[in-house]
Amino acid sequence: MLVGVGLTACSPRQLVLGSLADELASPALGSENDLILLRDAAPFHLKLSETVLQQQPGHLALATSVAAGFTQYAYAFPAFEADKIEAQDAKGAEVLRRRAARLYERAHRHAMKALELQRPGFAARLADPSARWQIDPAELGLAYWAAASWGGWISLSKDDPEIVADLPLAVRLAEAAWKTDPAWGQGALSGLMGSFEAARPGGSAARALAYFDQALSYSAGQSCAALLGKAEGHALPGGDRPMFEGLLKQALAIKEASGSPLAVSNEVMRQRAAWLLSKADDLF
């Protein structure tokens, strides 16, 4: 009898939390292209989402949203701002990069925890090169953001050998997701594979280029991120300034439809493209 009363008492709260989790997981900010408004609104949204996720740890969509939100915020704001002020304020840039690294780590932690809840032993299988496993289509978003945030965290932690040593695991996770659906996210997974291939020790420039071109094909020319991935991951290290500038100008020319799910990503990347073009003389 007491058990029944307890379950009844808990049900309304769980229903409310479940409903709130559903709302927070929806891409409410996904079509917002005013980056100043987004920058100011995102911290409250992320913190509330994170708090609800702690109460609803099995909510796959919310876990994906939280991991995506922290990753995107880290990239779009502290990490990008650090790049912009580096030449004038190296210490300030380092402070911003440390903050971005912590946000990437936070995103990665949430994504990996959710993947572990989905299938216990996930982290152990990922760490075992001989283990046979694959990413379920329902887990692709989590896997992508787990790998992307891991890559961001590693890239900003080059003075920490323990973190850098995890790069092969991040690549393995991205590759497993890519094998499940290389077209996922309008080429986002293929673009991530290209970035990892270009950045990892011993990576193949030709293979990275193939991934970048695959991302461009899957995005049908509508993703600025795919264009910048090729510009920064292939044209820049290859010293090809005409290609670099051409890709950035293509990104600047993209005008997505109103309400497009790529609105935020494209606006972030357009701003980065404009900044990179202004720095071309310093980069080549």
Secondary structure by P-SEA (a helix, b strand, c coil): caaaaaaaaaaaaaaaaaaaaaaaaccccccccaaaaaaaaaaaaaaaaaaaaaacccaaaaaaaaaaaaaaaaaacaaaaaaaaccccaaaaaaaaaaaaaaaaaaaaaaaaaaaaaccaaaaaaacccbbbbbcccaaaaaaaaaaaaaaaaaaccccaaaaaaaaaaaaaaaaaaaaccccccaaaaaaaaaaaaccccccaaaaaaaaaaaaaaaccccaaaaaaaaaacccccccaaaaaaaaaaaaaccccccccaaaaaaaaaaaaaaaaaaccccc
